[in-house]
Amino acid sequence: MELALASDFGIYELSPESMDCQMKKLADAGITHVHWAHDWDFEYLYSQWEMLQIKELLDKYGLKCKAVHATEGNTRCRVIDGQPRFLNRNRMRDCRKDFTSPYEYNRLSGVELVLNRVDLAHLLGASEIVLHMVLPYEDFENIPGFREKYWEQAYKSFDEMQSYCMAKGVRIAIENMICTPKEYQFDKFDRLFARYPKEYMGICFDSGHSALASVDDTYVFLEKYQDRLIAMHLDDNFSVDLSLSSDRDGAIQKSDKHALPFEGVCNWEKICELIAGSPYELPLTLEIVVPHATVEEEMAGLARAKAVGEKLTEMVLAHRGS
C-alpha cells in the first residue's frame, strides 16, 4: 500500500550522506513516497545540479515524490532562552526573501524562493508544494493600514506566480498554522480561495496544527475547506499545555509533538471521512517525529508509522466505498 512520509522524520543533517541515509531508511521501511521537507525553514536556493542530485537519490531507492515543502523565507525556528521557538511574522524584521515583503526587491526574492521549490517539485514529478503563510496578525491590529499593504503585496506575488505554476503543473498548498488565531486563518483562506482557482491553489491540512489552533474542533480547517484539500500533514497532538509557558504561543509550540496518529486528541474517523469526500489524491502523507535512541528503534518507529498509515488509508477507502 502506498504511503508518503516527510523526509525530516528524525534528526538529520543536510549533507549528501545524511540525505542518502534518510531515504534508504524510508525505502527499507517500505515507504513508497517522500514528502521532501528538507530546507523548509531557510532561504536556501537549490541549484539545478542539487535538484538533479535529489532526483537521482529518490530514483536510487525507488521512492516517488508526493510533494515538496517550500519555504516562505528566513529561519522561523530559532533557539531562544535555550528553547526552540517558531517565530511569527511580528518578530521577523530581518527577512531578506519574503513574498509578502513591503520592500519590492525582497518581495521578488521571496517569489524567486517559492518558484525554486516549484522547479524542484516539477523535476521530481510532484504536483504540489506546501507553503507556510504565517500572518503578522498583531501588526494587523496595531499598525494602521498594515493589513491592506500586506495583502496588496501577497496578491501581487501570487498573481505573478500563477502562470508559472500552472505551466509547470504544480499547485500551491497553503498550510494551516499554529500560533495564529483561527479567525485570521479563516480570513486568509477565504481571501485566497475566492481569488485563485483550484487548479492553482488549495490547502495543506496539518491535523496536528489544527488540533492546537482549534481545540474545540480539531478538524475545522479540513471541514471548512474540504473541496480545496490537495496536500496534508497527518500527525497527532495531545492538547495545549499552558503550564509550559506564560507565553501562549510558546506553550502551543512546545505542545506541537508531531506524534503518530491515534496517540493524541484528533478524531481520525472524522478526518478520514472528510478526506474521503475531498478531491485529495492518495497516498496519504504523515509528518511525524520518530523518537529513537538507536537505529533499531528508529526503524521500529518507521514500521509503526507504516502500519498506522495503512490503517488510515483503509479507513479513507472504506468511506469512499472502494
C-alpha positions in Angstrom: 0.0 0.0 0.0 1.4 3.4 -1.0 2.3 5.9 1.8 4.2 9.2 2.0 6.4 10.3 4.8 8.0 13.7 5.4 11.8 13.5 4.8 12.6 15.2 8.1 11.1 12.4 10.3 14.2 12.4 12.5 17.2 14.4 13.4 19.1 14.9 10.2 21.9 16.8 8.6 21.9 18.4 5.2 24.9 16.5 3.9 24.6 14.3 0.9 25.5 11.3 3.1 22.7 12.1 5.6 20.1 12.6 2.8 21.1 9.2 1.4 20.8 7.6 4.8 17.3 9.1 5.4 16.0 7.9 2.0 17.4 4.5 2.5 15.6 4.2 5.8 12.3 5.1 4.2 12.8 2.6 1.5 13.9 -0.1 3.9 10.7 0.5 5.9 8.5 0.0 2.9 7.5 3.7 2.5 6.8 4.4 -1.2 6.7 8.2 -1.4 8.6 11.1 0.2 7.3 14.5 1.1 10.5 16.4 0.6 10.7 18.6 3.7 14.4 19.4 3.8 15.2 23.1 3.9 11.6 24.1 4.7 12.8 26.8 7.1 15.5 28.7 5.4 16.3 30.9 2.4 18.4 28.3 0.7 18.1 28.2 -3.1 18.6 24.8 -4.8 20.8 24.8 -7.8 19.7 22.8 -10.9 22.5 20.3 -10.0 21.2 19.8 -6.5 17.8 19.2 -7.8 19.2 16.5 -10.1 21.0 15.1 -7.1 17.8 14.8 -5.2 16.0 13.2 -8.1 18.8 10.6 -8.6 18.7 9.9 -4.8 15.0 9.2 -4.9 15.4 7.1 -8.0 18.2 5.1 -6.3 15.8 3.9 -3.7 12.7 3.6 -5.8 10.9 6.5 -4.0 8.4 8.8 -5.6 7.8 12.4 -4.5 4.4 13.2 -3.3 5.0 17.0 -2.6 7.8 19.5 -1.8 7.7 21.6 1.4 8.5 25.1 0.2 9.9 27.9 2.4 8.4 31.3 3.0 11.9 32.7 3.8 14.3 33.2 6.6 14.7 30.9 9.6 11.4 30.7 11.6 12.6 28.1 14.1 15.2 29.7 16.5 16.5 28.9 19.9 15.5 31.5 22.5 16.4 31.0 26.1 17.5 27.5 25.3 14.2 26.5 23.8 13.4 26.2 20.0 10.8 28.8 19.1 8.8 29.1 15.9 8.6 32.9 15.5 5.6 34.6 14.0 5.9 37.4 11.4 5.5 40.1 14.0 9.0 39.4 15.3 10.6 38.7 11.9 12.1 42.0 10.9 15.2 40.6 9.1 13.5 38.7 6.2 15.5 39.2 3.0 13.4 36.8 1.0 9.7 37.2 1.7 6.9 37.1 -0.9 4.8 39.4 1.3 7.5 42.0 2.0 6.7 45.7 1.6 10.1 46.1 0.0 9.9 45.3 -3.6 13.3 43.6 -4.2 12.8 41.5 -1.0 9.3 40.5 -2.2 10.7 39.5 -5.6 13.4 37.5 -3.9 10.7 35.7 -1.9 8.9 34.9 -5.2 12.1 33.5 -6.6 12.5 31.3 -3.5 9.0 29.9 -3.8 9.4 29.2 -7.5 12.7 27.5 -6.8 10.7 24.9 -5.0 8.1 24.7 -7.8 11.0 23.8 -10.1 12.1 21.1 -7.7 8.6 19.7 -7.4 8.3 19.7 -11.2 11.6 17.8 -11.7 10.6 15.3 -9.0 7.2 14.6 -10.5 5.2 16.1 -7.7 2.1 18.2 -8.3 2.1 20.3 -5.2 4.3 22.5 -3.0 3.3 23.2 0.6 3.8 26.8 1.7 3.6 28.4 5.1 2.0 31.8 5.2 2.4 33.0 8.8 0.3 36.1 9.3 1.6 39.1 11.2 -1.8 39.5 12.9 -0.5 41.6 15.8 0.7 44.1 13.2 -2.7 44.0 11.5 -4.2 45.0 14.8 -1.6 47.7 15.9 -0.4 49.4 12.7 -3.0 51.4 10.7 -3.2 50.3 7.1 -0.7 47.4 7.5 -3.2 44.7 6.7 -4.1 46.3 3.4 -0.5 46.7 2.4 0.3 43.1 3.4 -2.4 41.7 1.2 -1.5 44.0 -1.6 2.0 42.5 -1.7 0.8 39.0 -1.2 -1.7 39.2 -4.0 0.9 40.7 -6.3 3.2 37.8 -5.6 0.6 35.1 -6.1 -0.6 36.8 -9.2 2.9 36.7 -10.6 3.4 33.1 -9.7 0.1 31.8 -11.1 1.0 31.3 -14.8 4.4 29.8 -13.9 2.9 27.3 -11.5 0.1 26.3 -13.8 2.5 25.9 -16.8 4.6 23.5 -14.6 1.6 21.7 -13.3 2.4 22.4 -9.7 -0.2 23.8 -7.3 0.4 25.8 -4.1 -1.0 24.3 -0.9 -1.2 26.8 1.9 -0.8 25.1 5.3 -3.0 25.8 8.3 -0.7 27.1 11.1 -0.2 27.2 14.8 0.3 30.5 16.8 -2.2 32.4 14.6 -5.8 32.7 15.8 -8.1 30.6 13.6 -10.2 33.6 12.7 -7.3 35.3 11.0 -6.5 32.0 9.2 -10.1 31.7 8.0 -9.8 35.2 6.5 -6.6 34.2 4.8 -8.0 31.1 3.2 -11.3 32.8 2.3 -9.4 35.6 0.5 -7.1 33.3 -1.4 -9.7 30.8 -2.5 -12.0 33.5 -3.6 -9.3 35.0 -5.8 -7.5 31.9 -7.2 -8.8 28.7 -8.8 -8.5 25.2 -7.5 -6.1 24.4 -10.4 -3.6 26.8 -8.8 -4.1 26.8 -5.1 -5.6 24.7 -2.2 -5.0 23.8 1.4 -2.5 21.6 3.1 -4.3 20.2 6.1 -2.0 19.8 9.1 -4.0 17.8 11.6 -1.6 18.4 14.5 -1.7 22.2 13.9 -5.4 22.1 13.6 -5.7 20.4 17.0 -3.7 23.1 18.7 -5.2 26.1 16.8 -8.8 25.0 17.3 -9.0 22.8 20.4 -12.8 22.7 20.3 -13.0 21.4 16.7 -9.7 19.7 15.8 -10.6 19.2 12.1 -12.3 22.5 11.4 -9.8 23.6 8.7 -10.4 20.3 6.8 -14.2 20.6 7.2 -14.3 24.2 6.1 -12.0 23.8 3.1 -12.6 20.2 2.2 -13.1 21.0 -1.5 -9.6 22.6 -1.6 -7.7 19.7 0.0 -4.6 19.0 -2.1 -1.9 18.2 0.4 -1.7 17.0 4.0 0.5 16.6 7.1 -1.1 13.9 9.2 0.2 13.8 12.8 -1.4 13.9 16.2 -1.0 16.1 19.2 -2.4 16.0 22.7 -3.6 19.4 23.9 -2.1 22.8 24.6 -0.4 22.7 28.0 -0.5 26.3 29.0 1.5 25.4 32.1 4.6 25.1 29.9 4.9 28.8 29.5 3.2 32.1 30.4 3.5 32.9 26.7 0.6 31.3 24.8 2.5 30.9 21.6 5.4 29.3 23.4 3.1 26.8 25.0 1.5 25.9 21.7 4.8 25.5 20.0 6.1 23.2 22.8 2.9 21.2 22.5 3.3 20.5 18.8 4.7 17.0 19.2 4.1 15.6 15.7 3.0 12.3 17.3 1.8 9.3 15.5 -1.9 9.3 14.6 -4.2 7.7 17.3 -1.8 8.8 20.1 -3.5 12.1 20.7 -6.7 14.1 20.5 -7.5 14.0 16.8 -10.7 12.4 15.6 -9.3 10.1 13.0 -12.6 8.6 11.9 -14.0 12.0 11.1 -10.8 13.2 9.5 -10.7 10.1 7.2 -14.4 10.6 6.3 -13.6 14.2 5.3 -10.6 13.2 3.3 -12.7 10.6 1.5 -15.1 13.3 0.5 -12.4 15.6 -0.8 -10.5 15.7 -4.1 -7.3 14.6 -2.4 -5.4 12.0 -4.4 -3.7 9.2 -2.4 -1.3 8.3 -0.9 -1.7 9.9 2.5 1.2 11.8 3.9 2.5 11.5 7.5 4.6 14.3 9.0 5.8 12.8 12.3 8.8 12.7 14.6 10.2 9.3 15.2 11.7 9.3 18.7 14.7 6.9 19.0 18.0 6.3 20.7 19.3 3.7 18.2 18.9 2.9 14.5 16.9 -0.2 15.5 14.4 1.9 17.5 14.1 4.3 14.6 13.4 1.5 12.1 10.8 0.1 14.5 9.2 3.6 14.7 9.0 3.8 10.9 7.4 0.3 10.8 4.8 1.6 13.3 4.2 4.6 11.1 3.8 2.5 8.0 1.2 0.3 9.8 -0.7 3.4 11.0 -0.6 5.0 7.6 -2.0 1.8 6.1 -4.8 1.8 8.7 -5.7 5.4 7.9 -5.7 4.6 4.1 -8.0 1.7 4.6 -10.3 4.0 6.6 -10.4 6.6 3.8 -11.0 3.9 1.2 -13.8 2.5 3.3 -15.5 5.9 3.4 -15.1 6.2 -0.4 -16.7 2.8 -0.8 -13.6 1.4 -2.5 
